[in-house]
Amino acid sequence: MSIDVPQQILDVLTDVDMPRLAPAAAAGKPTAIAGLRVPVQRAGCLVVGSGAAGLRAAVELKRRGVDVTIISQSAWGGTSACSGSDKQTLHTANSADQGDNYIAMARAIRAGGAMDADTAYVEAVGSSRAMASLQFLGLPLPQNRLGGTLRYQTDHDEVGRATSCGPRTSRLMVKVLAAEAMRLEIPFHNQTTAVSILATGQGDARVVQGLLAIRADARADDNPHGFAVYHCATLVLAAGGPGELYRDSVYPNGCFGSLGLALEAGIDLVNLTESQFGIGTRREGFPWNLSGTYVQTIPHIYSVDAKGNEYNFLADYYRTTQELAANVFRKGYQWPFHATRMLDFGSSLVDLAIFREGSAGRRVFMDFNRNPVGVPGDQPFSLDRLDADVAAYLGNAGARQPMPIDRLRHMNPLAIELYRRYKVDIAAEPLAFAVNHQHMNGGIAVDVWGRSSLPGCYAVGEAAGTHGVTRPGGAALNAGQVFGTRAAEHIASTPSAKIQTNKTTATKAIDGVMALLQPDSPLTPQALRDAVQARMSDHAGILCTPEAVARALTEARQLNAEIAAKGIALGRTNDAARAIQRHHMALASEAVLIALDHYIRHGGGSRGARAICDPAGASLPDTARGPLEDYRFRKENPVHKDEQLVVRMVDGTMQVSARPNRPFDEAAKSFFERDWADWLTGAIYGQSAPC
Ligand SMILES: Cc1cc2nc3c(=O)[nH]c(=O)nc-3n(C[C@H](O)[C@H](O)[C@H](O)COP(=O)(O)OP(=O)(O)OC[C@H]3O[C@@H](n4cnc5c(N)ncnc54)[C@H](O)[C@@H]3O)c2cc1C
């Protein structure tokens, strides 16, 4: 596994430059709306977001002849373009050796429960095509001499279905898809932020009509905030995940997603209780996951208090030095926190310990120039005393160098290089890190074509709530590619609705935004950010209690009531989009908390990202210093694996309901002569159970 590759080749995989955008298209015909002169534009389909998912949808739409326009708050912003871990992973059914079985893969994708079985199959069976088409566009996925894709094992993946182009896999995906979007001359409106979905009609007749955006180059004296109206027949939300929801977050800066946008439009959200948290460096510096080889080198992890005293705190949790070292190592492929892994001296005790150090006001570091300091009374760390899986891995990798930094340099020099590029030299100094929010598994509820509950509106990528309680590493990128393609197929194959251009909804939307922007409000966007993020990180992170979640929900509701009553103060006119996005985060926070509160009140136990701590819980994490009664937690109630919680906002009030997972008949066999007609007539596009 030693990487003996010229630096120039490594550089290309690390420093991924992005294509230059064509000059922006005109903002649209200025029209008198709500007392302003607002540019109005039409598109057959409008895609919101230019991450890997949005670009995939746009490219697939254009190839099918749909008149598509992309808008994005930041062309190469978002998680696909800007985040990573030591190896970014793409989940795929392709493999170098024994091939794969889509049904087995689908079972693995939904193994954590609370996931639609048809969606899992769609993602599994679509993964080969998603990957092959990325390769066709030039994504340099590694192959062997005979064309088999190289693969490895990752989180929640027993088989090894992961592949990677290195730490910038998703950025490279954006790059090849963006180049294709430009080749196809898809209109691309950068620095354009969606602030309100326009929908028209009532009840079952309600359909998407377009979008209100704030666009930097539309600002003018008669339109000071830069409103822009887009009328479209279909809308694809590909705005990514809600990175700004948590203070402790490894998302890049400025990721707001579209949960608040969707809530305001009355669109159903699902599985908001499910997220991923794990160790990484925060976005205040260089946000990056510390998984894979970073931890498989077994660096020393310690904390420092305000007086500079150092603590070998993991020695309080693990009984022997060997056990401590093995669990640091296992964070490599058991990266996300999982409640049950706090038991039996498992690897999530590492997350718990780090979280507790942070709560005690100590900073936690990873030092690659020191091996783990031994557990008092036990033998010191030695590469000759390792658990069998650890010894086998390091042995196979030829990584028996004396220091973690040497092992890292040997196994994955890019990992060192990456931090160096952001002015952090992990070869010279310890690295501060924490347990952070990294992914939201839930999101906008969609059917197997990516359709949301609002006709005409689709959601793909992290915006969509397609994942269950757990997801194999790489399943996020795969889901975005598969659903981006499927949404495009559905849109292109369905008779397009007439684009409705009446001004009533746009006027109402602009009036609504203007009512929120109140110069004299005591609520600033920064105050909103701090309140929401602290509440979510402190009470809705990896450790929750029923009381704290209920209290946090009450406070979140109060905050939203205050925003509705007083509006949000604006420092400068060009802050309007950010202010609305902070408002959307406050709505999203209430939605997550109401789902979590409902789940806990209905006997919901610990699963996936969160431990539900409860003095009556049956599970008790044990440590070298004895059991942690304060962190006794509830077991998962298996009933909840079969259903998902749906949140929707009706007249300003959030409602929660449960719905069963959609099934998938594993025994059903396709029969060409019988099923071909459905494909030829387009009947397959109508055969979707509601989301
Ligand atoms: C540190 C880290 C490591 C990860 N590693 C992996 C991994 O190894 N494998 C994996 O599968 N997944 C991984 N993920 C998750 C994965 O990267 C994301 O789920 C995925 O990139 C999301 O892609 P997307 O296209 O849906 O959204 P994004 O890439 O976030 O794109 C969103 C786009 O929407 C735009 N946008 C946002 N809001 C608005 C708005 N209101 N108006 C207009 N535009 C808007 C943004 O500018 C951006 O262009 C990781 C995530 C993180 C944070």
PDBQT file of the ligand as one rigid body, heavy atoms in Angstrom, charges set to zero:
ROOT
HETATM    1  C1  LIG A 701     -16.024  16.318   5.512  1.00  0.00    +0.000 C 
HETATM    2  C2  LIG A 701     -16.967  15.542   4.677  1.00  0.00    +0.000 A 
HETATM    3  C3  LIG A 701     -16.565  14.351   4.089  1.00  0.00    +0.000 A 
HETATM    4  C4  LIG A 701     -17.457  13.621   3.315  1.00  0.00    +0.000 A 
HETATM    5  N1  LIG A 701     -17.039  12.454   2.750  1.00  0.00    +0.000 NA
HETATM    6  C5  LIG A 701     -17.889  11.762   1.968  1.00  0.00    +0.000 A 
HETATM    7  C6  LIG A 701     -17.455  10.577   1.303  1.00  0.00    +0.000 A 
HETATM    8  O1  LIG A 701     -16.308  10.160   1.437  1.00  0.00    +0.000 OA
HETATM    9  N2  LIG A 701     -18.361   9.923   0.527  1.00  0.00    +0.000 N 
HETATM   10  C7  LIG A 701     -19.657  10.342   0.376  1.00  0.00    +0.000 A 
HETATM   11  O2  LIG A 701     -20.443   9.717  -0.334  1.00  0.00    +0.000 OA
HETATM   12  N3  LIG A 701     -20.074  11.480   0.984  1.00  0.00    +0.000 NA
HETATM   13  C8  LIG A 701     -19.230  12.188   1.759  1.00  0.00    +0.000 A 
HETATM   14  N4  LIG A 701     -19.670  13.326   2.370  1.00  0.00    +0.000 N 
HETATM   15  C9  LIG A 701     -21.042  13.800   2.066  1.00  0.00    +0.000 C 
HETATM   16  C10 LIG A 701     -21.089  14.324   0.643  1.00  0.00    +0.000 C 
HETATM   17  O3  LIG A 701     -19.901  15.063   0.384  1.00  0.00    +0.000 OA
HETATM   18  C11 LIG A 701     -22.294  15.242   0.432  1.00  0.00    +0.000 C 
HETATM   19  O4  LIG A 701     -23.457  14.607   0.880  1.00  0.00    +0.000 OA
HETATM   20  C12 LIG A 701     -22.430  15.561  -1.053  1.00  0.00    +0.000 C 
HETATM   21  O5  LIG A 701     -21.242  16.133  -1.559  1.00  0.00    +0.000 OA
HETATM   22  C13 LIG A 701     -23.596  16.514  -1.268  1.00  0.00    +0.000 C 
HETATM   23  O6  LIG A 701     -23.640  16.844  -2.628  1.00  0.00    +0.000 OA
HETATM   24  P1  LIG A 701     -24.792  17.795  -3.146  1.00  0.00    +0.000 P 
HETATM   25  O7  LIG A 701     -24.541  18.013  -4.576  1.00  0.00    +0.000 OA
HETATM   26  O8  LIG A 701     -26.087  17.260  -2.714  1.00  0.00    +0.000 OA
HETATM   27  O9  LIG A 701     -24.587  19.154  -2.310  1.00  0.00    +0.000 OA
HETATM   28  P2  LIG A 701     -23.354  20.168  -2.317  1.00  0.00    +0.000 P 
HETATM   29  O10 LIG A 701     -22.151  19.599  -2.907  1.00  0.00    +0.000 OA
HETATM   30  O11 LIG A 701     -23.257  20.680  -0.908  1.00  0.00    +0.000 OA
HETATM   31  O12 LIG A 701     -23.838  21.317  -3.253  1.00  0.00    +0.000 OA
HETATM   32  C14 LIG A 701     -24.855  22.194  -2.886  1.00  0.00    +0.000 C 
HETATM   33  C15 LIG A 701     -24.911  23.296  -3.901  1.00  0.00    +0.000 C 
HETATM   34  O13 LIG A 701     -26.047  24.089  -3.662  1.00  0.00    +0.000 OA
HETATM   35  C16 LIG A 701     -25.702  25.455  -3.632  1.00  0.00    +0.000 C 
HETATM   36  N5  LIG A 701     -26.699  26.092  -2.744  1.00  0.00    +0.000 N 
HETATM   37  C17 LIG A 701     -26.936  25.846  -1.441  1.00  0.00    +0.000 A 
HETATM   38  N6  LIG A 701     -27.979  26.572  -1.005  1.00  0.00    +0.000 NA
HETATM   39  C18 LIG A 701     -28.400  27.283  -2.057  1.00  0.00    +0.000 A 
HETATM   40  C19 LIG A 701     -29.447  28.223  -2.250  1.00  0.00    +0.000 A 
HETATM   41  N7  LIG A 701     -30.290  28.560  -1.278  1.00  0.00    +0.000 N 
HETATM   42  N8  LIG A 701     -29.580  28.791  -3.460  1.00  0.00    +0.000 NA
HETATM   43  C20 LIG A 701     -28.741  28.480  -4.488  1.00  0.00    +0.000 A 
HETATM   44  N9  LIG A 701     -27.750  27.585  -4.358  1.00  0.00    +0.000 NA
HETATM   45  C21 LIG A 701     -27.600  26.993  -3.163  1.00  0.00    +0.000 A 
HETATM   46  C22 LIG A 701     -24.270  25.482  -3.173  1.00  0.00    +0.000 C 
HETATM   47  O14 LIG A 701     -23.609  26.641  -3.606  1.00  0.00    +0.000 OA
HETATM   48  C23 LIG A 701     -23.734  24.235  -3.871  1.00  0.00    +0.000 C 
HETATM   49  O15 LIG A 701     -23.390  24.543  -5.200  1.00  0.00    +0.000 OA
HETATM   50  C24 LIG A 701     -18.789  14.092   3.142  1.00  0.00    +0.000 A 
HETATM   51  C25 LIG A 701     -19.195  15.291   3.708  1.00  0.00    +0.000 A 
HETATM   52  C26 LIG A 701     -18.293  16.021   4.473  1.00  0.00    +0.000 A 
HETATM   53  C27 LIG A 701     -18.746  17.316   5.077  1.00  0.00    +0.000 C 
ENDROOT
TORSDOF 0
